Amino acid sequence: MAIGTIYSYPSNPRVAKIQAAANLGGLTLEHGEFAMGQTNKTEEFLSKFPLGKAPTFTSVDGVHLFESNAIAQYVAESGSAKDQLLGTTPAERAQVQQWAQMADSEIAGPLGVCFLHRVAPIPFDAVADQKSIEKVERALGALERHLPGRTWLATEKLSLADITAAASLIWALSFVIDQEARDKYPTAIAWWKRVAESEGVKEAFGEVKFVEKRQTPGQ
C-alpha cells in the first residue's frame, strides 16, 4: 500500500530508516524529484515545510512532515509492524523514543562536523573535528555498555530504536569510525551488523562500506 512521497537528496541515512520502517510495515514510499538548494528554496516547498530541510514527506491524504523521526513514526504507526517497531507498552514505547532521540542528538548531530570535513569543500578545523569524533565515540561507548546480554536496544524484537540508531551510524562507519575505533566497540558493531542485515532493513540501507583507516583532510 502506498503511504506517501519522500523528498530528499540521494543516500540520506535519515531516509533509510524511514524506508526500513515502510518495508517492515508492508508499505510503499514514493520518492519525489528533489534538488538540494533548489527545490527546498521554492515558495511551494516552504509553504509545506517551513524550515526547508530534507527529508520531507507528504502522505497520500495530505499530511506534510519535515522531521525524519516524525516521518519514521508516522510510517511505523501506519504499517502492519506497528507493535514491533514502536512497542506495545508505555515503557517499550518510551524506550524506543529514548534511543531514537539519542541517535539524533548524540550521533547524527555531532557527526555533522567530521562528516562535512570529509565530503564538502569547507575549511578543516582539527579541534572541532576531534571533538565531533569523540562525541560519536561516546555514543558508541553508551551502546557498548547497554547491549551486553541484549539482542536489540529497546524491546525483544528489532524496533524503530535499532533502525534509527543504526541509520545514524552509516556515515560514521563509512568515514570516521575506522577499524581501530571499531575494535573498541565489538558488541555495538555486532549489533549494528545484525540490524543492517535484517530483512527490510538491508534493502533500505544498501551496501555500507566501512572505512579501514580514517583520513584527516589535507593530509
C-alpha positions as CSV (number, residue, x, y, z in Angstrom):
1,M,0.0,0.0,0.0
2,A,1.4,3.4,-1.0
3,I,1.6,5.7,2.0
4,G,3.2,8.9,0.6
5,T,6.2,10.6,-1.0
6,I,9.6,11.3,0.4
7,Y,11.7,14.3,-0.8
8,S,15.4,14.2,-0.2
9,Y,18.9,14.2,-1.6
10,P,20.3,10.7,-2.5
11,S,21.8,8.3,0.1
12,N,20.4,10.1,3.1
13,P,20.6,7.8,6.2
14,R,17.6,9.6,7.6
15,V,15.6,8.3,4.6
16,A,17.0,4.8,5.1
17,K,15.4,4.5,8.5
18,I,12.0,5.7,7.1
19,Q,12.3,3.3,4.2
20,A,13.1,0.4,6.5
21,A,10.0,1.2,8.6
22,A,8.0,1.1,5.4
23,N,9.5,-2.1,4.3
24,L,8.7,-3.9,7.6
25,G,5.2,-2.5,7.7
26,G,4.4,-3.6,4.1
27,L,4.1,0.0,2.8
28,T,5.4,1.6,-0.3
29,L,7.2,5.0,-0.3
30,E,7.4,7.1,-3.5
31,H,10.5,9.3,-4.0
32,G,9.7,12.7,-5.4
33,E,12.0,14.9,-7.5
34,F,14.3,17.0,-5.3
35,A,17.4,19.1,-5.8
36,M,19.0,20.3,-2.6
37,G,19.4,24.1,-2.7
38,Q,16.8,24.5,-5.3
39,T,13.6,22.5,-4.6
40,N,13.8,23.4,-0.9
41,K,14.0,27.1,-1.6
42,T,10.8,27.4,-3.5
43,E,7.8,29.1,-2.1
44,E,5.7,26.0,-2.8
45,F,8.1,23.8,-0.8
46,L,8.5,26.3,2.1
47,S,4.7,26.7,2.4
48,K,4.6,23.0,3.3
49,F,7.9,22.6,5.0
50,P,8.9,26.0,6.5
51,L,12.5,25.1,7.6
52,G,13.4,23.9,4.1
53,K,15.1,20.8,5.4
54,A,15.3,17.3,4.0
55,P,13.9,14.7,4.2
56,T,10.3,15.8,4.0
57,F,7.2,13.8,3.5
58,T,3.7,14.2,2.1
59,S,1.2,11.4,2.8
60,V,-1.4,10.3,0.3
61,D,-4.0,12.1,2.4
62,G,-2.1,15.4,2.5
63,V,-0.2,15.3,5.8
64,H,3.1,17.2,5.5
65,L,6.0,16.3,7.8
66,F,9.6,17.6,7.9
67,E,11.5,15.9,10.8
68,S,12.8,12.4,10.0
69,N,11.9,10.9,13.3
70,A,8.3,12.2,13.0
71,I,8.2,10.8,9.4
72,A,9.5,7.4,10.6
73,Q,7.0,7.4,13.5
74,Y,4.1,8.2,11.1
75,V,5.2,5.4,8.7
76,A,5.7,2.9,11.5
77,E,2.3,3.7,13.0
78,S,0.7,3.2,9.6
79,G,2.0,-0.2,8.8
80,S,1.5,-3.8,9.8
81,A,4.6,-3.9,12.0
82,K,3.5,-1.0,14.3
83,D,3.7,-3.0,17.5
84,Q,7.1,-4.5,16.7
85,L,8.6,-1.1,15.6
86,L,7.1,1.1,18.3
87,G,6.4,-1.2,21.3
88,T,3.2,-2.3,22.9
89,T,3.5,-0.8,26.4
90,P,4.2,2.7,27.7
91,A,7.7,1.5,28.9
92,E,8.6,0.0,25.5
93,R,7.3,3.0,23.5
94,A,9.3,5.3,25.8
95,Q,12.5,3.3,25.4
96,V,12.1,3.2,21.6
97,Q,11.8,7.0,21.6
98,Q,14.7,7.3,24.1
99,W,17.1,5.6,21.7
100,A,15.7,7.3,18.6
101,Q,16.2,10.7,20.2
102,M,19.7,9.7,21.4
103,A,20.6,8.7,17.9
104,D,19.8,12.2,16.6
105,S,21.2,14.2,19.5
106,E,24.3,12.2,20.3
107,I,25.3,10.7,16.9
108,A,23.7,12.4,13.9
109,G,24.1,15.9,15.3
110,P,27.8,15.7,16.4
111,L,28.7,13.7,13.3
112,G,27.9,16.6,11.1
113,V,31.3,18.4,11.6
114,C,33.6,15.5,10.9
115,F,31.4,14.2,8.1
116,L,31.4,17.5,6.3
117,H,35.1,17.9,6.7
118,R,35.5,14.8,4.5
119,V,32.9,15.3,1.9
120,A,32.5,19.1,1.5
121,P,34.8,21.9,0.5
122,I,34.9,23.6,3.9
123,P,37.9,24.7,6.0
124,F,39.3,22.0,8.2
125,D,39.1,22.7,11.9
126,A,41.2,20.0,13.7
127,V,39.9,20.8,17.1
128,A,36.2,20.7,16.1
129,D,36.9,17.6,14.0
130,Q,38.3,15.8,17.0
131,K,35.5,16.9,19.3
132,S,33.0,15.7,16.8
133,I,34.6,12.2,16.5
134,E,34.9,12.0,20.3
135,K,31.1,12.7,20.7
136,V,30.3,9.9,18.2
137,E,32.6,7.5,20.0
138,R,31.0,8.5,23.3
139,A,27.6,7.4,21.9
140,L,29.2,4.1,20.7
141,G,30.5,3.6,24.2
142,A,27.0,4.0,25.6
143,L,25.7,1.4,23.1
144,E,28.6,-0.9,24.1
145,R,27.6,-0.6,27.8
146,H,23.9,-1.1,27.1
147,L,24.0,-4.1,24.7
148,P,25.6,-7.0,26.6
149,G,23.0,-9.6,27.2
150,R,20.6,-7.9,24.7
151,T,19.9,-8.6,21.1
152,W,18.1,-5.3,20.5
153,L,18.2,-1.9,22.1
154,A,14.7,-1.3,23.4
155,T,12.5,-4.4,23.2
156,E,12.7,-8.1,22.5
157,K,12.4,-7.5,18.8
158,L,14.0,-5.3,16.2
159,S,12.4,-1.9,16.6
160,L,12.5,1.6,15.3
161,A,15.1,2.3,18.1
162,D,17.5,-0.1,16.4
163,I,16.8,1.1,12.9
164,T,17.1,4.8,13.8
165,A,20.3,4.4,15.8
166,A,21.9,2.1,13.2
167,A,21.0,4.5,10.4
168,S,22.6,7.4,12.3
169,L,25.8,5.5,12.2
170,I,26.0,4.8,8.5
171,W,28.1,7.9,7.7
172,A,30.2,7.5,10.8
173,L,31.2,3.9,9.9
174,S,31.8,4.9,6.3
175,F,34.1,7.9,7.0
176,V,35.4,8.2,10.6
177,I,34.9,5.1,12.7
178,D,37.7,3.1,11.3
179,Q,38.9,-0.4,12.2
180,E,41.0,0.8,15.1
181,A,37.9,2.6,16.6
182,R,35.6,-0.3,15.8
183,D,37.8,-2.7,17.7
184,K,36.9,-0.8,20.9
185,Y,33.2,-1.4,20.4
186,P,32.8,-5.1,19.4
187,T,29.3,-5.5,20.9
188,A,27.9,-2.3,19.4
189,I,29.4,-3.2,15.9
190,A,27.9,-6.7,16.1
191,W,24.6,-5.2,16.9
192,W,24.9,-2.7,14.0
193,K,25.6,-5.6,11.6
194,R,22.6,-7.5,13.0
195,V,20.3,-4.6,12.3
196,A,21.7,-3.8,8.9
197,E,21.4,-7.5,7.8
198,S,17.8,-7.8,8.9
199,E,15.0,-8.3,6.3
200,G,13.5,-5.0,5.4
201,V,16.5,-3.0,6.7
202,K,19.2,-4.3,4.4
203,E,17.1,-3.3,1.4
204,A,16.8,0.2,2.8
205,F,20.4,0.6,4.0
206,G,22.0,-0.9,0.9
207,E,25.7,-1.7,1.0
208,V,27.7,0.2,3.6
209,K,31.5,0.1,3.2
210,F,33.3,0.5,6.5
211,V,36.3,2.8,6.4
212,E,39.5,1.0,7.2
213,K,41.7,3.9,8.2
214,R,40.2,7.4,8.9
215,Q,41.7,10.1,6.7
216,T,42.5,13.5,8.0
217,P,41.5,16.2,5.4
218,G,44.5,17.8,3.9
219,Q,46.9,15.0,4.7
